[in-house]
Amino acid sequence: MERTVPPAPSDPPAPEAPAPDARFPEVAALLDGVPRQRERAERCAAGTPATPPATAAADNRFRVLRLQRLLPTPTGTPFTFAYGAVLAVVSLAAAQLDPALVHTLHQGSSTDVAHLVRMPVLVLVASALWIAGGILSPYALALLFVLTALERRIGGVRTAGVFLLGHVGATLATEAPTGLAVLAGHLPASSLHRLDYGVSFGVAASLGALAGLLRPWLRWPLLALFGWLLVTDLIAFTDPMTDWGHPIALAIGVATWPLLRRRGGVSGPAGSRRTA
């Protein structure tokens, strides 16, 4: 009897792979176990942004907050905000007064030798209430930005101290030699009554102090630019006392670096932990 092997049944056809959805061609390479991949691909295919709206809104709010930190606020920088408000009121009031009266007020607030000998505290305070050129002058804008940045780093009390140190120190450093020169006969007696007022000495000292708290890539260009402006004024030599007072005030601010760095938690001269 001849043995015969029955023919083996043919293998069943392999199931066809499902064709990728034509609407989402990039979904075919995704893992089925990661549903968020598919959701993201569907959003991209539908033309919607991949960044969630909530994230974009948070980014916009962060940028707005960063811009707001450049300006003074009642809670964040109370000293700068209050001082700026006083200067604004004084400047706006002066703009409405008779120019002759404003000139008389300037003379009464002048930190010249004659006033410093008779009423030093009064004129030192009064002279810091005037801005040469008004509320829209470069000194007013510099005061707002510089004092705001400095106060956010070291606080209102220390910022006021730096400002007053520069204002008083540079004033005395320029007016004392004038008085001595008059006594020695090298200058006329009219030099005792020269007009001197404004916030520029305090701004210069505050900028010098702020530079020490910045990163080196920002500190040295800032000092170089401001120093170049001061040297230009010295070369022009239109107002010797004021032109020498600004570099003195800047040097006073720079001299506060060691103290401010220790108090502000900034260590080392190389800027190992500083904020821009």
ABEGO torsion letter per residue (X at the ends): XBBBBBBBBBBBBBBBBBBBBAABAAAAABBAABAAAAAAAAAAAAGBBABBAAAAAAAAAAAAAAAAAABBBAAABAAAAAAAAAAAAAAAAAAABBAAAAAAAAAAABBBAAAAAABAAAAAAAAAABBBGEAABAAAAAAAAAAAAAAAAAEAAAAAAAAAAAAAAAAAAAAAAAAAAAAAGABBAAAAABBBBEAAAAAAAAAAAAAAABBAAAAAAAAAAAAAAAAAAAAAGABAAAAAAAAAAAAAAAAAAAAAAAAAGBBEAAGABBBX
